[in-house]
């Protein structure tokens, strides 16, 4: 499989604010979104909807 050129996009993971599990790897456009992502998502570990905060994935 050919790898995509990401350009201004960074791969980030979303971390649950309740239990701290790193799940949901996603891409973020740094030109449009300069601050950290905070999204409400369902956490299967907690069993409820919580705030997920951006965590960088190191390569």
N, CA, C, O and CB atoms as a CASP TS submission, in Angstrom:
PFRMAT TS
TARGET T0000
AUTHOR 0000-0000-0000
METHOD Language model
MODEL 1
PARENT N/A
ATOM      1  N   UNK     1       0.822  -1.172   0.000  1.00  0.00           N
ATOM      2  CA  UNK     1       0.000   0.000   0.000  1.00  0.00           C
ATOM      3  C   UNK     1       0.870   1.240   0.000  1.00  0.00           C
ATOM      4  O   UNK     1       1.873   1.309   0.710  1.00  0.00           O
ATOM      5  CB  UNK     1      -0.937  -0.005   1.188  1.00  0.00           C
ATOM      6  N   UNK     2       0.487   2.196  -0.784  1.00  0.00           N
ATOM      7  CA  UNK     2       1.238   3.448  -0.847  1.00  0.00           C
ATOM      8  C   UNK     2       0.847   4.335   0.325  1.00  0.00           C
ATOM      9  O   UNK     2      -0.326   4.407   0.691  1.00  0.00           O
ATOM     10  CB  UNK     2       0.989   4.178  -2.190  1.00  0.00           C
ATOM     11  N   UNK     3       1.825   5.005   0.909  1.00  0.00           N
ATOM     12  CA  UNK     3       1.521   5.908   2.019  1.00  0.00           C
ATOM     13  C   UNK     3       1.076   7.261   1.485  1.00  0.00           C
ATOM     14  O   UNK     3       1.553   7.730   0.452  1.00  0.00           O
ATOM     15  CB  UNK     3       2.744   6.071   2.944  1.00  0.00           C
ATOM     16  N   UNK     4       0.154   7.875   2.213  1.00  0.00           N
ATOM     17  CA  UNK     4      -0.353   9.179   1.815  1.00  0.00           C
ATOM     18  C   UNK     4       0.574  10.274   2.305  1.00  0.00           C
ATOM     19  O   UNK     4       1.203  10.142   3.355  1.00  0.00           O
ATOM     20  CB  UNK     4      -1.768   9.397   2.353  1.00  0.00           C
ATOM     21  N   UNK     5       0.657  11.350   1.547  1.00  0.00           N
ATOM     22  CA  UNK     5       1.381  12.532   2.009  1.00  0.00           C
ATOM     23  C   UNK     5       0.423  13.324   2.880  1.00  0.00           C
ATOM     24  O   UNK     5      -0.677  13.666   2.447  1.00  0.00           O
ATOM     25  CB  UNK     5       1.924  13.401   0.808  1.00  0.00           C
ATOM     26  N   UNK     6       0.835  13.613   4.096  1.00  0.00           N
ATOM     27  CA  UNK     6      -0.070  14.263   5.024  1.00  0.00           C
ATOM     28  C   UNK     6       0.014  15.777   4.975  1.00  0.00           C
ATOM     29  O   UNK     6      -0.982  16.441   5.260  1.00  0.00           O
ATOM     30  CB  UNK     6       0.208  13.794   6.408  1.00  0.00           C
ATOM     31  N   UNK     7       1.151  16.351   4.629  1.00  0.00           N
ATOM     32  CA  UNK     7       1.273  17.801   4.539  1.00  0.00           C
ATOM     33  C   UNK     7       1.070  18.479   5.871  1.00  0.00           C
ATOM     34  O   UNK     7       1.896  18.341   6.773  1.00  0.00           O
ATOM     35  CB  UNK     7       0.291  18.344   3.547  1.00  0.00           C
ATOM     36  N   UNK     8      -0.033  19.218   6.008  1.00  0.00           N
ATOM     37  CA  UNK     8      -0.301  19.975   7.225  1.00  0.00           C
ATOM     38  C   UNK     8      -1.023  19.142   8.271  1.00  0.00           C
ATOM     39  O   UNK     8      -1.368  19.657   9.335  1.00  0.00           O
ATOM     40  CB  UNK     8      -1.117  21.204   6.902  1.00  0.00           C
ATOM     41  N   UNK     9      -1.255  17.880   7.995  1.00  0.00           N
ATOM     42  CA  UNK     9      -2.003  17.039   8.925  1.00  0.00           C
ATOM     43  C   UNK     9      -1.063  16.252   9.831  1.00  0.00           C
ATOM     44  O   UNK     9      -0.045  15.720   9.389  1.00  0.00           O
ATOM     45  CB  UNK     9      -2.918  16.081   8.160  1.00  0.00           C
ATOM     46  N   UNK    10      -1.429  16.194  11.108  1.00  0.00           N
ATOM     47  CA  UNK    10      -0.698  15.408  12.102  1.00  0.00           C
ATOM     48  C   UNK    10      -1.599  14.308  12.617  1.00  0.00           C
ATOM     49  O   UNK    10      -2.808  14.503  12.745  1.00  0.00           O
ATOM     50  CB  UNK    10      -0.197  16.299  13.269  1.00  0.00           C
ATOM     51  N   UNK    11      -1.026  13.152  12.916  1.00  0.00           N
ATOM     52  CA  UNK    11      -1.799  12.086  13.511  1.00  0.00           C
ATOM     53  C   UNK    11      -1.810  12.293  15.013  1.00  0.00           C
ATOM     54  O   UNK    11      -0.756  12.421  15.635  1.00  0.00           O
ATOM     55  CB  UNK    11      -1.227  10.696  13.137  1.00  0.00           C
ATOM     56  N   UNK    12      -2.992  12.327  15.594  1.00  0.00           N
ATOM     57  CA  UNK    12      -3.144  12.503  17.033  1.00  0.00           C
ATOM     58  C   UNK    12      -4.064  11.411  17.558  1.00  0.00           C
ATOM     59  O   UNK    12      -4.854  10.839  16.806  1.00  0.00           O
ATOM     60  CB  UNK    12      -3.702  13.919  17.376  1.00  0.00           C
ATOM     61  N   UNK    13      -3.961  11.126  18.841  1.00  0.00           N
ATOM     62  CA  UNK    13      -4.860  10.197  19.505  1.00  0.00           C
ATOM     63  C   UNK    13      -5.728  11.003  20.457  1.00  0.00           C
ATOM     64  O   UNK    13      -5.327  12.070  20.924  1.00  0.00           O
ATOM     65  CB  UNK    13      -4.074   9.072  20.260  1.00  0.00           C
ATOM     66  N   UNK    14      -6.901  10.496  20.738  1.00  0.00           N
ATOM     67  CA  UNK    14      -7.779  11.154  21.691  1.00  0.00           C
ATOM     68  C   UNK    14      -7.740  10.373  23.001  1.00  0.00           C
ATOM     69  O   UNK    14      -7.898   9.152  23.014  1.00  0.00           O
ATOM     70  CB  UNK    14      -9.234  11.258  21.140  1.00  0.00           C
ATOM     71  N   UNK    15      -7.528  11.095  24.102  1.00  0.00           N
ATOM     72  CA  UNK    15      -7.383  10.486  25.418  1.00  0.00           C
ATOM     73  C   UNK    15      -8.601  10.818  26.269  1.00  0.00           C
ATOM     74  O   UNK    15      -9.006  11.977  26.355  1.00  0.00           O
ATOM     75  CB  UNK    15      -6.085  10.965  26.109  1.00  0.00           C
ATOM     76  N   UNK    16      -9.178   9.815  26.889  1.00  0.00           N
ATOM     77  CA  UNK    16     -10.344  10.004  27.749  1.00  0.00           C
ATOM     78  C   UNK    16      -9.937  10.767  29.007  1.00  0.00           C
ATOM     79  O   UNK    16      -8.933  10.439  29.641  1.00  0.00           O
ATOM     80  CB  UNK    16     -10.983   8.640  28.119  1.00  0.00           C
ATOM     81  N   UNK    17     -10.716  11.781  29.365  1.00  0.00           N
ATOM     82  CA  UNK    17     -10.397  12.578  30.549  1.00  0.00           C
ATOM     83  C   UNK    17     -10.771  11.857  31.844  1.00  0.00           C
ATOM     84  O   UNK    17     -10.270  12.214  32.910  1.00  0.00           O
ATOM     85  CB  UNK    17     -11.112  13.919  30.482  1.00  0.00           C
ATOM     86  N   UNK    18     -11.643  10.849  31.769  1.00  0.00           N
ATOM     87  CA  UNK    18     -12.068  10.116  32.963  1.00  0.00           C
ATOM     88  C   UNK    18     -11.096   8.983  33.317  1.00  0.00           C
ATOM     89  O   UNK    18     -10.536   8.953  34.413  1.00  0.00           O
ATOM     90  CB  UNK    18     -13.470   9.548  32.754  1.00  0.00           C
ATOM     91  N   UNK    19     -10.905   8.052  32.369  1.00  0.00           N
ATOM     92  CA  UNK    19     -10.098   6.862  32.673  1.00  0.00           C
ATOM     93  C   UNK    19      -8.673   6.959  32.129  1.00  0.00           C
ATOM     94  O   UNK    19      -7.801   6.222  32.591  1.00  0.00           O
ATOM     95  CB  UNK    19     -10.769   5.626  32.107  1.00  0.00           C
ATOM     96  N   UNK    20      -8.408   7.842  31.163  1.00  0.00           N
ATOM     97  CA  UNK    20      -7.061   8.045  30.656  1.00  0.00           C
ATOM     98  C   UNK    20      -6.640   7.114  29.538  1.00  0.00           C
ATOM     99  O   UNK    20      -5.470   7.109  29.154  1.00  0.00           O
ATOM    100  CB  UNK    20      -6.117   7.911  31.753  1.00  0.00           C
ATOM    101  N   UNK    21      -7.560   6.327  29.007  1.00  0.00           N
ATOM    102  CA  UNK    21      -7.205   5.421  27.910  1.00  0.00           C
ATOM    103  C   UNK    21      -7.015   6.191  26.614  1.00  0.00           C
ATOM    104  O   UNK    21      -7.804   7.078  26.286  1.00  0.00           O
ATOM    105  CB  UNK    21      -8.281   4.344  27.728  1.00  0.00           C
ATOM    106  N   UNK    22      -5.961   5.846  25.880  1.00  0.00           N
ATOM    107  CA  UNK    22      -5.710   6.431  24.566  1.00  0.00           C
ATOM    108  C   UNK    22      -6.426   5.592  23.522  1.00  0.00           C
ATOM    109  O   UNK    22      -6.083   4.431  23.299  1.00  0.00           O
ATOM    110  CB  UNK    22      -4.181   6.517  24.264  1.00  0.00           C
ATOM    111  N   UNK    23      -7.411   6.186  22.891  1.00  0.00           N
ATOM    112  CA  UNK    23      -8.120   5.506  21.819  1.00  0.00           C
ATOM    113  C   UNK    23      -8.398   6.507  20.715  1.00  0.00           C
ATOM    114  O   UNK    23      -8.061   7.685  20.835  1.00  0.00           O
ATOM    115  CB  UNK    23      -9.435   4.860  22.330  1.00  0.00           C
ATOM    116  N   UNK    24      -8.999   6.048  19.663  1.00  0.00           N
ATOM    117  CA  UNK    24      -9.440   6.854  18.541  1.00  0.00           C
ATOM    118  C   UNK    24      -8.323   7.654  17.883  1.00  0.00           C
ATOM    119  O   UNK    24      -8.324   8.882  17.970  1.00  0.00           O
ATOM    120  CB  UNK    24     -10.509   7.780  18.990  1.00  0.00           C
ATOM    121  N   UNK    25      -7.368   6.996  17.229  1.00  0.00           N
ATOM    122  CA  UNK    25      -6.373   7.763  16.479  1.00  0.00           C
ATOM    123  C   UNK    25      -7.040   8.481  15.313  1.00  0.00           C
ATOM    124  O   UNK    25      -7.890   7.903  14.636  1.00  0.00           O
ATOM    125  CB  UNK    25      -5.239   6.843  15.969  1.00  0.00           C
ATOM    126  N   UNK    26      -6.668   9.726  15.073  1.00  0.00           N
ATOM    127  CA  UNK    26      -7.285  10.535  14.040  1.00  0.00           C
ATOM    128  C   UNK    26      -6.262  11.528  13.512  1.00  0.00           C
ATOM    129  O   UNK    26      -5.173  11.657  14.071  1.00  0.00           O
ATOM    130  CB  UNK    26      -8.536  11.264  14.578  1.00  0.00           C
ATOM    131  N   UNK    27      -6.603  12.221  12.451  1.00  0.00           N
ATOM    132  CA  UNK    27      -5.742  13.237  11.874  1.00  0.00           C
ATOM    133  C   UNK    27      -6.313  14.616  12.152  1.00  0.00           C
ATOM    134  O   UNK    27      -7.530  14.798  12.194  1.00  0.00           O
ATOM    135  CB  UNK    27      -5.573  13.017  10.368  1.00  0.00           C
ATOM    136  N   UNK    28      -5.414  15.599  12.344  1.00  0.00           N
ATOM    137  CA  UNK    28      -5.820  16.970  12.631  1.00  0.00           C
ATOM    138  C   UNK    28      -5.096  17.890  11.672  1.00  0.00           C
ATOM    139  O   UNK    28      -3.884  17.764  11.496  1.00  0.00           O
ATOM    140  CB  UNK    28      -5.522  17.357  14.108  1.00  0.00           C
ATOM    141  N   UNK    29      -5.813  18.815  11.048  1.00  0.00           N
ATOM    142  CA  UNK    29      -5.210  19.796  10.170  1.00  0.00           C
ATOM    143  C   UNK    29      -4.692  20.945  11.031  1.00  0.00           C
ATOM    144  O   UNK    29      -5.481  21.645  11.666  1.00  0.00           O
ATOM    145  CB  UNK    29      -6.228  20.299   9.098  1.00  0.00           C
ATOM    146  N   UNK    30      -3.377  21.145  11.059  1.00  0.00           N
ATOM    147  CA  UNK    30      -2.778  22.155  11.940  1.00  0.00           C
ATOM    148  C   UNK    30      -2.983  23.570  11.422  1.00  0.00           C
ATOM    149  O   UNK    30      -2.874  24.521  12.196  1.00  0.00           O
ATOM    150  CB  UNK    30      -1.297  21.887  12.105  1.00  0.00           C
ATOM    151  N   UNK    31      -3.273  23.737  10.144  1.00  0.00           N
ATOM    152  CA  UNK    31      -3.518  25.079   9.618  1.00  0.00           C
ATOM    153  C   UNK    31      -4.882  25.603  10.053  1.00  0.00           C
ATOM    154  O   UNK    31      -5.020  26.787  10.361  1.00  0.00           O
ATOM    155  CB  UNK    31      -3.420  25.077   8.091  1.00  0.00           C
ATOM    156  N   UNK    32      -5.887  24.738  10.080  1.00  0.00           N
ATOM    157  CA  UNK    32      -7.238  25.154  10.454  1.00  0.00           C
ATOM    158  C   UNK    32      -7.470  25.104  11.956  1.00  0.00           C
ATOM    159  O   UNK    32      -8.167  25.958  12.504  1.00  0.00           O
ATOM    160  CB  UNK    32      -8.254  24.286   9.759  1.00  0.00           C
ATOM    161  N   UNK    33      -6.898  24.117  12.625  1.00  0.00           N
ATOM    162  CA  UNK    33      -7.112  23.916  14.061  1.00  0.00           C
ATOM    163  C   UNK    33      -5.780  24.049  14.769  1.00  0.00           C
ATOM    164  O   UNK    33      -5.014  23.088  14.839  1.00  0.00           O
ATOM    165  CB  UNK    33      -7.759  22.527  14.355  1.00  0.00           C
ATOM    166  N   UNK    34      -5.496  25.229  15.294  1.00  0.00           N
ATOM    167  CA  UNK    34      -4.208  25.453  15.945  1.00  0.00           C
ATOM    168  C   UNK    34      -4.218  25.039  17.413  1.00  0.00           C
ATOM    169  O   UNK    34      -3.171  24.688  17.957  1.00  0.00           O
ATOM    170  CB  UNK    34      -3.820  26.910  15.831  1.00  0.00           C
ATOM    171  N   UNK    35      -5.382  25.071  18.068  1.00  0.00           N
ATOM    172  CA  UNK    35      -5.446  24.679  19.473  1.00  0.00           C
ATOM    173  C   UNK    35      -5.715  23.175  19.582  1.00  0.00           C
ATOM    174  O   UNK    35      -5.950  22.507  18.574  1.00  0.00           O
ATOM    175  CB  UNK    35      -6.543  25.486  20.218  1.00  0.00           C
ATOM    176  N   UNK    36      -5.681  22.653  20.794  1.00  0.00           N
ATOM    177  CA  UNK    36      -5.866  21.223  21.008  1.00  0.00           C
ATOM    178  C   UNK    36      -7.337  20.848  20.851  1.00  0.00           C
ATOM    179  O   UNK    36      -8.232  21.621  21.194  1.00  0.00           O
ATOM    180  CB  UNK    36      -5.353  20.813  22.398  1.00  0.00           C
ATOM    181  N   UNK    37      -7.565  19.645  20.326  1.00  0.00           N
ATOM    182  CA  UNK    37      -8.920  19.148  20.131  1.00  0.00           C
ATOM    183  C   UNK    37      -9.519  18.707  21.450  1.00  0.00           C
ATOM    184  O   UNK    37      -8.830  18.118  22.282  1.00  0.00           O
ATOM    185  CB  UNK    37      -8.933  17.995  19.134  1.00  0.00           C
ATOM    186  N   UNK    38     -10.796  18.987  21.646  1.00  0.00           N
ATOM    187  CA  UNK    38     -11.571  18.467  22.765  1.00  0.00           C
ATOM    188  C   UNK    38     -12.930  18.087  22.219  1.00  0.00           C
ATOM    189  O   UNK    38     -13.711  18.948  21.813  1.00  0.00           O
ATOM    190  CB  UNK    38     -11.690  19.509  23.935  1.00  0.00           C
ATOM    191  N   UNK    39     -13.209  16.785  22.211  1.00  0.00           N
ATOM    192  CA  UNK    39     -14.444  16.284  21.635  1.00  0.00           C
ATOM    193  C   UNK    39     -15.173  15.405  22.637  1.00  0.00           C
ATOM    194  O   UNK    39     -14.547  14.723  23.448  1.00  0.00           O
ATOM    195  CB  UNK    39     -14.165  15.508  20.347  1.00  0.00           C
ATOM    196  N   UNK    40     -16.509  15.424  22.578  1.00  0.00           N
ATOM    197  CA  UNK    40     -17.318  14.516  23.381  1.00  0.00           C
ATOM    198  C   UNK    40     -17.522  13.233  22.588  1.00  0.00           C
ATOM    199  O   UNK    40     -18.131  13.248  21.519  1.00  0.00           O
ATOM    200  CB  UNK    40     -18.685  15.163  23.768  1.00  0.00           C
ATOM    201  N   UNK    41     -17.012  12.123  23.115  1.00  0.00           N
ATOM    202  CA  UNK    41     -17.117  10.823  22.471  1.00  0.00           C
ATOM    203  C   UNK    41     -17.503   9.773  23.504  1.00  0.00           C
ATOM    204  O   UNK    41     -17.357   9.984  24.708  1.00  0.00           O
ATOM    205  CB  UNK    41     -15.792  10.443  21.774  1.00  0.00           C
ATOM    206  N   UNK    42     -17.999   8.635  23.012  1.00  0.00           N
ATOM    207  CA  UNK    42     -18.323   7.517  23.892  1.00  0.00           C
ATOM    208  C   UNK    42     -17.059   6.731  24.208  1.00  0.00           C
ATOM    209  O   UNK    42     -16.319   6.359  23.299  1.00  0.00           O
ATOM    210  CB  UNK    42     -19.387   6.600  23.251  1.00  0.00           C
ATOM    211  N   UNK    43     -16.807   6.476  25.482  1.00  0.00           N
ATOM    212  CA  UNK    43     -15.667   5.682  25.921  1.00  0.00           C
ATOM    213  C   UNK    43     -16.172   4.290  26.306  1.00  0.00           C
ATOM    214  O   UNK    43     -16.964   4.161  27.239  1.00  0.00           O
ATOM    215  CB  UNK    43     -14.924   6.368  27.121  1.00  0.00           C
ATOM    216  N   UNK    44     -15.721   3.240  25.596  1.00  0.00           N
ATOM    217  CA  UNK    44     -16.189   1.896  25.933  1.00  0.00           C
ATOM    218  C   UNK    44     -15.679   1.403  27.288  1.00  0.00           C
ATOM    219  O   UNK    44     -16.315   0.546  27.901  1.00  0.00           O
ATOM    220  CB  UNK    44     -15.766   0.928  24.857  1.00  0.00           C
ATOM    221  N   UNK    45     -14.550   1.922  27.769  1.00  0.00           N
ATOM    222  CA  UNK    45     -14.017   1.514  29.069  1.00  0.00           C
ATOM    223  C   UNK    45     -14.861   2.086  30.207  1.00  0.00           C
ATOM    224  O   UNK    45     -15.196   1.379  31.157  1.00  0.00           O
ATOM    225  CB  UNK    45     -12.555   1.965  29.214  1.00  0.00           C
ATOM    226  N   UNK    46     -15.202   3.378  30.103  1.00  0.00           N
ATOM    227  CA  UNK    46     -16.021   4.021  31.128  1.00  0.00           C
ATOM    228  C   UNK    46     -17.495   3.648  30.988  1.00  0.00           C
ATOM    229  O   UNK    46     -18.220   3.567  31.979  1.00  0.00           O
ATOM    230  CB  UNK    46     -15.859   5.536  31.055  1.00  0.00           C
ATOM    231  N   UNK    47     -17.925   3.424  29.761  1.00  0.00           N
ATOM    232  CA  UNK    47     -19.321   3.098  29.511  1.00  0.00           C
ATOM    233  C   UNK    47     -20.216   4.311  29.429  1.00  0.00           C
ATOM    234  O   UNK    47     -21.430   4.204  29.602  1.00  0.00           O
ATOM    235  CB  UNK    47     -19.823   2.193  30.570  1.00  0.00           C
ATOM    236  N   UNK    48     -19.618   5.486  29.161  1.00  0.00           N
ATOM    237  CA  UNK    48     -20.423   6.707  29.051  1.00  0.00           C
ATOM    238  C   UNK    48     -19.717   7.700  28.141  1.00  0.00           C
ATOM    239  O   UNK    48     -18.573   7.491  27.739  1.00  0.00           O
ATOM    240  CB  UNK    48     -20.678   7.337  30.449  1.00  0.00           C
ATOM    241  N   UNK    49     -20.410   8.770  27.826  1.00  0.00           N
ATOM    242  CA  UNK    49     -19.860   9.823  26.985  1.00  0.00           C
ATOM    243  C   UNK    49     -19.011  10.752  27.841  1.00  0.00           C
ATOM    244  O   UNK    49     -19.479  11.281  28.849  1.00  0.00           O
ATOM    245  CB  UNK    49     -20.987  10.608  26.268  1.00  0.00           C
ATOM    246  N   UNK    50     -17.754  10.949  27.431  1.00  0.00           N
ATOM    247  CA  UNK    50     -16.826  11.801  28.170  1.00  0.00           C
ATOM    248  C   UNK    50     -16.091  12.724  27.210  1.00  0.00           C
ATOM    249  O   UNK    50     -16.214  12.598  25.992  1.00  0.00           O
ATOM    250  CB  UNK    50     -15.823  10.949  28.974  1.00  0.00           C
ATOM    251  N   UNK    51     -15.334  13.644  27.766  1.00  0.00           N
ATOM    252  CA  UNK    51     -14.525  14.560  26.968  1.00  0.00           C
ATOM    253  C   UNK    51     -13.214  13.860  26.615  1.00  0.00           C
ATOM    254  O   UNK    51     -12.533  13.320  27.486  1.00  0.00           O
ATOM    255  CB  UNK    51     -14.260  15.903  27.736  1.00  0.00           C
ATOM    256  N   UNK    52     -12.871  13.876  25.332  1.00  0.00           N
ATOM    257  CA  UNK    52     -11.607  13.330  24.861  1.00  0.00           C
ATOM    258  C   UNK    52     -10.723  14.479  24.453  1.00  0.00           C
ATOM    259  O   UNK    52     -11.152  15.369  23.718  1.00  0.00           O
ATOM    260  CB  UNK    52     -11.813  12.341  23.686  1.00  0.00           C
ATOM    261  N   UNK    53      -9.473  14.471  24.931  1.00  0.00           N
ATOM    262  CA  UNK    53      -8.518  15.528  24.642  1.00  0.00           C
ATOM    263  C   UNK    53      -7.408  14.999  23.744  1.00  0.00           C
ATOM    264  O   UNK    53      -7.092  13.810  23.760  1.00  0.00           O
ATOM    265  CB  UNK    53      -7.933  16.102  25.942  1.00  0.00           C
ATOM    266  N   UNK    54      -6.826  15.897  22.964  1.00  0.00           N
ATOM    267  CA  UNK    54      -5.772  15.527  22.011  1.00  0.00           C
ATOM    268  C   UNK    54      -4.506  15.101  22.720  1.00  0.00           C
ATOM    269  O   UNK    54      -4.092  15.712  23.705  1.00  0.00           O
ATOM    270  CB  UNK    54      -5.468  16.686  21.076  1.00  0.00           C
ATOM    271  N   UNK    55      -3.894  14.041  22.206  1.00  0.00           N
ATOM    272  CA  UNK    55      -2.602  13.556  22.691  1.00  0.00           C
ATOM    273  C   UNK    55      -1.781  13.218  21.450  1.00  0.00           C
ATOM    274  O   UNK    55      -2.253  12.472  20.592  1.00  0.00           O
ATOM    275  CB  UNK    55      -2.757  12.297  23.659  1.00  0.00           C
ATOM    276  N   UNK    56      -0.567  13.748  21.336  1.00  0.00           N
ATOM    277  CA  UNK    56       0.243  13.485  20.161  1.00  0.00           C
ATOM    278  C   UNK    56       0.750  12.060  20.152  1.00  0.00           C
ATOM    279  O   UNK    56       1.045  11.481  21.198  1.00  0.00           O
ATOM    280  CB  UNK    56       1.403  14.450  20.093  1.00  0.00           C
ATOM    281  N   UNK    57       0.850  11.495  18.939  1.00  0.00           N
ATOM    282  CA  UNK    57       1.396  10.156  18.751  1.00  0.00           C
ATOM    283  C   UNK    57       2.825  10.309  18.254  1.00  0.00           C
ATOM    284  O   UNK    57       3.043  10.903  17.198  1.00  0.00           O
ATOM    285  CB  UNK    57       0.530   9.311  17.749  1.00  0.00           C
ATOM    286  N   UNK    58       3.788   9.798  18.975  1.00  0.00           N
ATOM    287  CA  UNK    58       5.184   9.910  18.587  1.00  0.00           C
ATOM    288  C   UNK    58       5.571   8.861  17.564  1.00  0.00           C
ATOM    289  O   UNK    58       5.164   7.703  17.663  1.00  0.00           O
ATOM    290  CB  UNK    58       6.071   9.796  19.798  1.00  0.00           C
ATOM    291  N   UNK    59       6.367   9.275  16.571  1.00  0.00           N
ATOM    292  CA  UNK    59       6.849   8.321  15.569  1.00  0.00           C
ATOM    293  C   UNK    59       8.346   8.403  15.473  1.00  0.00           C
ATOM    294  O   UNK    59       8.954   7.680  14.685  1.00  0.00           O
ATOM    295  CB  UNK    59       6.212   8.582  14.197  1.00  0.00           C
TER
END
